[in-house]
Amino acid sequence: MKNLKPALLFFLVFTVICGGIYPALVTGLAQLLFPRQAAGSLVGDYGGRLSGSSLLGQPFSADRYFWPRPSATAGFAYNPAASGGSNSGPTNPAYLKTVAERVEYLRANGVAGSVPAELVQASASGLDPHLSPEAAGLQIPRVARARGMSEEVLARLVAARVEERQFGLLGARRVNVLELNLALDGAVPEQ
């Protein structure tokens, strides 16, 4: 009994500190110092409608858009409530078949040359919103044809949306697919 009272007191004190005060402080500071990020890095289109989060991959399948990295989330593709990869290994026959089908689909839709892994393999989260500039570049001919625009103009639009490595050394150069597609819709009037 002598040890129970201090243990319960410590439990209550640390519950209040770690479960209430600390989260409230961190949330308040995040909203004060980084309001866009704290709100989920939400992105709107040029008409002001909410389009999604720049941190989550979105499903784009029309030829007039850049296609994102495939999703392996449970339930349905790009399900933010079920983030996760397929957990299939590189020798899994079903996985190899899926990747081969994706490569075949890309080839049938005009992607020539070597196909980057990111265009046929889902990320560990299944929700990666980025592609490499090279993977976006491979899609330029298809998107240009579908939109009836010059490949050069489209290449400049992609190049303008390239995010450099963080601090010049962390990560890889990348293009956010949602933001690129929104810019594309803003640059070319709907037909």
C-alpha positions as CSV (number, residue, x, y, z in Angstrom):
1,M,0.0,0.0,0.0
2,K,2.9,2.3,0.8
3,N,4.2,2.0,-2.8
4,L,0.8,2.2,-4.5
5,K,0.1,5.8,-3.5
6,P,3.3,7.3,-5.1
7,A,2.9,5.1,-8.1
8,L,-0.6,6.3,-8.7
9,L,0.4,9.9,-8.2
10,F,3.3,9.6,-10.7
11,F,0.9,7.9,-13.1
12,L,-1.6,10.8,-12.9
13,V,1.1,13.5,-13.0
14,F,2.8,12.0,-16.1
15,T,-0.6,11.4,-17.8
16,V,-1.5,15.0,-17.4
17,I,2.0,16.2,-18.6
18,C,2.5,13.7,-21.4
19,G,-1.1,13.2,-22.5
20,G,-2.3,16.8,-22.2
21,I,0.2,19.6,-21.6
22,Y,3.0,18.4,-23.9
23,P,0.7,17.6,-26.9
24,A,-1.1,20.9,-26.5
25,L,2.2,22.8,-26.3
26,V,3.6,21.1,-29.4
27,T,0.3,21.6,-31.4
28,G,0.1,25.2,-30.4
29,L,3.8,25.9,-31.4
30,A,3.3,24.0,-34.7
31,Q,0.2,26.0,-35.6
32,L,2.0,29.3,-34.7
33,L,5.3,28.6,-36.4
34,F,4.2,26.3,-39.3
35,P,0.5,26.9,-39.9
36,R,0.4,25.4,-43.4
37,Q,2.2,22.2,-42.4
38,A,0.2,21.9,-39.1
39,A,-3.0,22.1,-41.1
40,G,-1.9,19.1,-43.3
41,S,-0.1,20.9,-46.1
42,L,-3.4,21.2,-48.0
43,V,-3.4,22.4,-51.6
44,G,-6.1,24.1,-53.5
45,D,-6.6,24.5,-57.2
46,Y,-6.6,27.8,-59.0
47,G,-10.4,28.1,-58.4
48,G,-9.8,27.9,-54.6
49,R,-11.2,24.4,-54.2
50,L,-9.4,22.0,-51.9
51,S,-7.6,19.4,-54.0
52,G,-5.7,17.4,-51.4
53,S,-2.5,17.4,-49.4
54,S,0.9,17.8,-51.0
55,L,2.1,15.1,-48.6
56,L,-0.2,12.4,-49.9
57,G,-0.3,10.7,-53.3
58,Q,-3.5,11.3,-55.3
59,P,-5.1,9.0,-58.0
60,F,-4.6,10.5,-61.5
61,S,-5.2,8.1,-64.4
62,A,-6.3,10.3,-67.3
63,D,-3.8,10.8,-70.1
64,R,-3.9,14.5,-69.7
65,Y,-2.3,14.2,-66.2
66,F,1.0,13.0,-64.9
67,W,0.5,9.7,-63.3
68,P,1.8,9.2,-59.7
69,R,3.6,6.4,-58.2
70,P,1.4,3.3,-57.8
71,S,-0.3,2.8,-54.5
72,A,-0.5,-0.4,-52.4
73,T,-2.8,0.8,-49.7
74,A,-5.5,-1.5,-48.3
75,G,-9.1,-1.1,-49.3
76,F,-8.5,1.1,-52.3
77,A,-5.6,2.9,-54.0
78,Y,-4.3,6.0,-52.2
79,N,-6.3,5.3,-49.1
80,P,-4.8,7.7,-46.5
81,A,-6.4,5.7,-43.6
82,A,-4.5,2.5,-44.6
83,S,-1.0,3.7,-45.4
84,G,1.3,0.8,-46.1
85,G,3.1,-1.1,-48.8
86,S,2.2,-4.5,-50.2
87,N,4.9,-6.3,-48.1
88,S,5.6,-8.5,-51.2
89,G,9.2,-9.4,-51.7
90,P,11.1,-9.0,-55.0
91,T,10.8,-12.7,-55.7
92,N,7.0,-13.0,-55.0
93,P,5.4,-14.2,-58.3
94,A,2.3,-12.1,-57.8
95,Y,4.3,-9.0,-57.2
96,L,6.5,-9.7,-60.2
97,K,3.4,-10.2,-62.3
98,T,1.9,-6.9,-61.1
99,V,5.1,-5.0,-61.9
100,A,5.3,-6.6,-65.3
101,E,1.7,-5.6,-66.1
102,R,2.5,-2.0,-65.0
103,V,5.6,-1.9,-67.3
104,E,3.5,-3.3,-70.1
105,Y,0.7,-0.6,-69.5
106,L,3.3,2.2,-69.5
107,R,4.9,0.9,-72.7
108,A,1.4,0.8,-74.3
109,N,0.9,4.4,-73.3
110,G,4.0,5.7,-74.9
111,V,6.7,5.4,-72.2
112,A,9.9,4.4,-74.0
113,G,13.3,3.4,-72.8
114,S,14.1,2.3,-69.3
115,V,11.1,2.5,-66.9
116,P,12.0,3.9,-63.5
117,A,11.1,1.6,-60.6
118,E,9.0,4.4,-59.0
119,L,6.5,4.2,-61.9
120,V,5.8,0.5,-61.3
121,Q,6.5,-0.1,-57.6
122,A,4.6,1.4,-54.7
123,S,6.4,3.2,-52.0
124,A,6.6,1.8,-48.4
125,S,3.7,4.1,-47.4
126,G,1.7,3.5,-50.6
127,L,1.1,7.3,-50.6
128,D,4.3,8.9,-51.9
129,P,3.3,12.1,-53.6
130,H,6.6,12.6,-55.6
131,L,8.3,11.3,-58.7
132,S,11.8,12.0,-59.9
133,P,12.2,14.6,-62.6
134,E,13.2,11.7,-64.9
135,A,10.0,9.8,-64.2
136,A,7.9,12.9,-64.8
137,G,9.9,13.6,-68.0
138,L,9.0,10.2,-69.4
139,Q,5.4,11.1,-69.3
140,I,5.7,14.4,-71.1
141,P,5.0,13.1,-74.6
142,R,1.7,11.4,-73.5
143,V,0.5,14.4,-71.5
144,A,1.5,16.8,-74.3
145,R,-0.5,14.7,-76.9
146,A,-3.5,14.5,-74.6
147,R,-3.5,18.2,-74.0
148,G,-2.5,19.3,-77.5
149,M,0.4,21.3,-76.2
150,S,4.1,21.5,-77.0
151,E,6.5,19.1,-75.3
152,E,8.9,21.9,-74.8
153,V,6.3,24.0,-72.9
154,L,5.4,21.0,-70.8
155,A,9.1,20.3,-70.1
156,R,9.6,23.8,-68.8
157,L,6.5,23.5,-66.6
158,V,7.9,20.2,-65.1
159,A,11.4,21.8,-64.6
160,A,9.8,24.8,-62.8
161,R,8.2,22.4,-60.3
162,V,11.3,20.4,-59.4
163,E,12.0,20.5,-55.7
164,E,15.7,20.4,-54.9
165,R,17.4,18.2,-52.2
166,Q,16.7,19.5,-48.7
167,F,19.7,21.6,-47.6
168,G,21.4,20.6,-50.8
169,L,22.2,17.1,-49.6
170,L,19.2,15.3,-48.1
171,G,16.9,13.2,-50.2
172,A,16.6,13.4,-54.0
173,R,15.4,15.9,-56.5
174,R,11.6,15.4,-56.9
175,V,8.4,16.6,-58.4
176,N,5.1,16.7,-56.5
177,V,2.6,15.2,-58.8
178,L,-0.5,16.9,-57.3
179,E,1.1,20.3,-57.5
180,L,2.3,19.7,-61.1
181,N,-1.1,18.6,-62.3
182,L,-2.7,21.6,-60.6
183,A,-0.2,23.9,-62.3
184,L,-0.9,22.1,-65.6
185,D,-4.6,22.8,-65.2
186,G,-3.9,26.4,-64.4
187,A,-1.5,26.8,-67.3
188,V,-3.8,25.3,-70.0
189,P,-7.5,26.2,-70.0
190,E,-9.9,23.2,-69.8
191,Q,-11.2,22.1,-73.2
